Amino acid sequence: MARVYLDHNATAPLRPEAREAMVAAMDVVGNPSSVHAEGRAAKALVERARAQVAEAVGCKPQEVVFTSGATEAARVMERWPGPVEVQETAHDALWAQRRAGEGVPLYAMGLANSETGIVTEPGMGEGAAREGALLLDITQAVGRIPFSFAWSGADLAVLSAHKLGGPKGIGALIVKQGVDFAPLTPGGGQEMGRRSGTENIIGIAGFGAAIEAALRDQAEGVWAEVEKFRNILETLLEESARETIFVGKSDRRLPNTACFISEGWKGETQVMAMDLAGFAISAGSACSSGKVKASRVLGAMGYDDTQAASAVRVSLGPGTSEDDVTRFAETWARQQAKHRARAA
């Protein structure tokens, strides 16, 4: 039978709108910094995509800085003229940047966690009463749940295109007007002096088209259907193995994400078993795959090492069907029963 892709939080399939925009951009010859007609045509593509991203995240076009992805965008934390503190459950791209120091502090947090899907709004829980500037990782949230940078209270935000059906290797840093820091990359002064280097117009065009399509999906209620299938999946898993622990089930979560623990059955083993059976899932953040260790995020949430090492993540997308999740649940239950029998 055809394989079933259930790892959308790692990367989403390329949207046809993005592919079409990228193919068209390949025929644009000019450098966006050139003043001749070819250069202006290239610049127009970049600025159109900038407007598309701004519309989707609720900011001004001049607040959008194109980067190679959220990880590069997060390097703004290195350039911050003050101490940097990071939410315990934030993505490693943010976590690695924390440091002490003097000056205006920066607090960095994820709006939606990539491993668990749990949504933490600014002003809730960690960081709620902190002074200084706020950076939000909105990578998993944009296009799936309502978000507006202008209303979030954030000073900075980071995101990647490939999480919402755009190409890999392109993303953005959102910078509130008036916020200042040293350039991410010094040089020719592109991207309003924030990030130098000739713009990746093919990736940028695909990013703009993908985020526009993602916003349309959200407005049309596509993710409500995805959430329904996610809930069906969790119900079937619970019926087959009542000892299964569902992480964050009582919290507000992304509509597509299920993170669950079958204690004592290593996440990596589950992933391999399901891969052989035709299903793509994850044992944590894609940036941490291949690392045989317990999830730092789940550890920070209070789960012990055995539990954290026994977690897997299933993340659905707009193309996921009810049959997909039903087949997955049946296959996982059979594999889980085999594991229990061997362990007995």
Buried (B, 14 or more C-beta within 10 A) or exposed (E): EEEBBBBBBBBBEBBEBBBEBBEBBEEBEBBBEBEEEBBEBBBBBBBBBBBBBBBBBBBBBEBBBBBBBBBBBBBBBEEBEBBBBBBEBBBBBBBBBBBEEEEEBBBBBBBBBBBBBBBBBBEEEBBEEEEBBBBBBBBBBBBBBEBEBEEBEBBBBBBBBBBBBBBBBBBBBBBBEEBEBEBBBEEEEBBEEBBBBEBBBBBBBBBBBBBBBBBEBBEEEBBEBBBEBBBBBBEBBBEBBEEBBBBBBEEEBBBBBBBBBBBEBBBBBBBEBBEEBEBBBBBBBBEBEEEEEBBBBBBEBEBEEEBBBBBBBBBBBBEBEEEBBBBBBEBBBEBBEEBBEEEE
